[in-house]
Amino acid sequence: MTTVGVHRHLSLCSDPAGFFCILAIDHRDNLIAELQKHAAAPVTFDDVVRFKQDVIGIASGATAVLTDPDYGMPALTQDAALQRLGRLAPLEVTDYKPHPSQRKPRLIPDWDAGKLQRAGFNGAKLLVFFHPDAADAAEKTTLVDRLAVACAEAGVPLFLEPIAYSLDPARALTNAERRQVVVANARHFTGRGATILKMEFPLDAATEPDERVWDAALRELDAACTVPWALLSGGTAFNIFVRQVDAACRAGACGVIAGRAVWAEAIALAGDARRDFLATTGRARVRQLDDICRASAASWRDRTPPPDVRQRWYATESAPIAAT
């Protein structure tokens, strides 16, 4: 059963109709590396905050923003117009250098679900590279279970992002394998304490353009989820991503959590050019995603039991415990 606090936070991050259209800008080391490619001098802390502030400036058309405590929180506090916007924060440090099979989950030091909640965030995001047949699958599952309990105790929803990968560092997943692992990841983690699953598209659109195959894979993904799920963008080009969003929402997704698909081109720009791009193209992309979600997305409430608020509910309410 959903607690009153978790239910309230989900409402603050979604449209009244129950869908999510969340702008993601929680990128850190990989964003700095990309900014550095277009900078004449070393990228500073203030440079990153300024970039995030420019991106977050278009979030008024979204239902919430996903950003980090280090660079994103300073950016958030500088725009009074966005103070009422729902906000999520990551729990993990992401390291994209080693192959996913060699990436061990690392949590942001001195940061946890309790601090996240006290800082005014409405939910936590956890990214974990996962393959159900990997040697460390049990270890990573235990970590997810522990953090799901911590989020529940803090009264905030957990948005879990399990990312599929090949067990063989020498080759990528085939489309058939990608579909199988993405669906297996959803099936593995659904019902384990995560409130929302943040799922990747189960196929590589570049090598599988047939949207009938997309629809079948997405229906399979939706059937594997007993909790609400939203589609992540994963750096997909926007013209492809909007088609994926439409198909995912029609299959049962409760919306999108989109990052680079919206703002990637802004990395190569600076000053007024960057702000102009975001204010026009970026804002239009957020609006287009919102329109798709409004037309087709499922409501997270359909798979999330409402809290029990009978008389003196607060005397007996306890945080739900993740499955073991």
N, C-alpha and C positions, 0 to 999 in steps of 0.2 A: 504494500500500500504506500502511496506517495505521501510524504509529510507535507504539512501546511507550507513550510518554508520552501521546499523544493518546488512545489506547485506554483507558488507565488513567483519565484525566480524564473521559472519557465515562461510564465505569463508575461513577465517584464522583457523577455528576450524575443518574444514572438508577436506576430500580428494578432489582433483580437480574433481573427478567424482560425488561429492556431498553427500557422505556418511560420517557418524561420526563413529570413533572408538576411544572413549575417555576413558582414564584411570582415574578412580575415586579414590582419596585418600584425601577426605575432612573430614574424620572421626576424631572425637575429643574425647570426654569423653568416648565413648564406646571403642575406640581404646586404650586409656590409661588404661582402666580397663582390657582389654585383655592382653596388654603388662605386666601389673603388675602381672598377674598370673604366668608369666614365669621369673620374675625378682627377684633377691635376695635382692635388695634395692629399696626404693621408686623411681618410674619412674620420671625423671626430664624433664624439658622443652627441654633440649638438647637431651635427649634420644628420644623424640617424633620427633624432627626435624631430627635427624639422621635416624630414621626409614623411615620417609617420603622421605628423600633424597635418600635412597637406593631404594625405590619403584619408585620414579620419575625417577631414573636413567634408567629404562627400557621403559620410555615413548617415546623414540625416534622412536619406531615402531608404535606409536599411532598417531592420528591426533590432539589430544589435551589432556590436563590434567585438571581434576577438583580437586582443592585443596583449602584449607582455608587460610585466611590471617594471622592467628596466628602462626601456625606451618608450613604450606605449603609454604608461601611466603619466609621465610628464607631458606627453602630447595631448592626452585626454583632458588634463586639468587646465589647459590653455584655451579651451573653447567652451565658454559658458553655454552655448546653444546646444551642446551635446551632453550636458550633464544628466538629462533624463533618459538618455539612450541606454538600453540594456548592454551589459558588457561581460565578456568572458575572458579568462586568462589561462595560459598554459601552465602545466605543472612541470614539464620536462625541459631539459636541455637537449637540443637536437644537434646531432653531429652527422653530416652527410658525407664525410670523407671515406670511411671504410665501407665495404660492401655491407648491405643490410644484415647478412648472416653473421657479421662480426660486430654489429652495433648493440651495445648493452644499454638498457634504459638508464638514464641519469636524470635525477630530479634537480630543479633549480635550488641551489643552496639557500638556506634561510627563508624558504618560501614553502607554504603548505596550504591546505584547504582552509584552515582556520584564519590564517593571515589574509588569504584571498577574500574570504567573506567579510572580514573586518575592514578591508580596504574598499569595500563597496562593489566588488564584482558579484555578478549574479550566477556564475557557474565556472567550472573548471574544465579544461581540455587536456586530455592525455593522449599523446601520439606514441604508439608502440609498433615497431616493425615485428610482424608476427607471421609465422607459418606453423600450422598445427602439428606438422611432422618434424619440426626442428628439435634439436636436443634440449634447447632452453625454453621450450614452450611452457612447461610446467612452472618454471621459475618466473617467467613473465606473467603467467596467469595469476600466480600468487601475488605478485606486485599489483596487478590490476585489482584483484579482490581487496587487497589492503587499502588501496587508495579509494576504492568505491565506498568502503566503510567510513574512511576519514571524511569524504565529501558528504556522506549522509549524516554523519555526526555534526558536521559544520552547517548542515541545512542547505547545501548547494547542489545542484545537479552536476553529474559528471558526463561530459561529452567525450566519448571514447573513440579514438581514431586508430583502428588496426590496419596497418599497411602491409599488403602482401609482397612477397619477394621470392626469388628463386633460391633453392637450397644450393645450387651450383653457381659459385661466383663467376664462372666462365661463360655463362649464358643467361639470357633473360627468360622470363616465363613466356611460353607460347600463349596464344589467346585462350586456348582450351584450359591450360593450366591456370592462367590468371583468373578466369571465371570460376574455376573450381576452388581456388584458394580464397578469393574474396568472399565467396558464398560460405565457405567453411569457416572463415574468420567470423563472419556475422553469426553463424549458427553457434560457434564456440562461445562467443561473449554475450549473446543476447540472454537476458535473465540473470546475469551474474552480478548485477548491482549498478551497471552503467545506466544512466537515465536515457541518453540519446546516443545512438551509434552514428559516427561521422564516417561515411563509407565512400570509398573510391569507386569510380565507374568500373564495372566488372570486365570490360573489354578494352582493347586498344583500338580506338576508332580509326586510326591510320591504316591498320591492317584488316579491320573488319568494318566496312562501311555500310553493310546491310542493316538497316534499322529494324527489320523484323527479327534479326538475331539479337540486336540490342534489347528489344522488348522482351524476348524470351529470357535472356539473362537477368534482366531487371526484375521480372516476375519471380524468378528463382531466388534472387537476393531478397526481395520483399517477403517471400514466404519463409525465409530463414530467420527473419527478425520478428520477435515478439514485442520488442520495444520500438519506439519511433526511430527512424533513421533519416539523415539528411545527406545530400550529395556534396562532396568536396570537389574543388576544381583541379587541384594538383598541377597547376601550371598549364592546363589545356588552353589552347587558343580560344578566344571568346566566341568566334563564329561556330566552332565545334561544340563548345561548352553549352551554349544556349540550347542546342538540339539535344544534348545529353540531359540537361535539366528538364526540358519538356517531357522527354521519355521517362525519366526517373520519377517525376511527379505523377504522371499518369499511371505509373506502376505502383505507387504507394508511398513515395518519399514525402516527408513533411517539410521539404524546402531545401535550401542550399546554404553552404558556408563557403564563400568564394573569396579567393585572394588574388593571386597573380593574374588570373583570367580577366580581372577587372582593371588592375593598375600596373601590370608589368612594364608597359612601354614608358611609364613615368620615370623609371629608374635611369634612363639615358638622358632625361631632361633636367633642367634646373630653373629655379626662380619662377618668373612669370610663365615661361613655356610649360613648366611642369604643372603649375596651378591651373593654367588654361586647359591643358589636356584633361586633367582630372575633373574640372568643373563642367566640361562639355562631354567628352567621350566617356570618362569614368562614371560620371553621374548618370548618363544615359544608359550605361550598362547595368548599373544597380537598378534603375527604374525598369529596365526590360526584364531582369531577373525577378523583380518583385511582381511584375505583371503576370509572368508565367506561373509563379507560385500562387498568386491570387486566383488564377483561373483553374489550376489543376492539382495543387499540392494537397496532401492529406493533412489533417490536424493532428498534432502530437497528442491531443486529448483522447483521440480514438483508441490509443494503446496505453494510456497512462491513467490508472484508476485515480479518481479524485480523492482528496484527503477525507478522513472521517472526522467531522467537526460536530459530533453530537455533544450534548452538554458535558462540560468539563473535559473536553478532548485533550487538553494540555496536561492533564494529570497522568495520563497513561501513554501519550504518544512517545514512541521511541524510534530511533533511527533504524531503518531496515538494514539487515545484514546481508552481505553478498553471499552468493552460493559458494559452496566448497566442493 
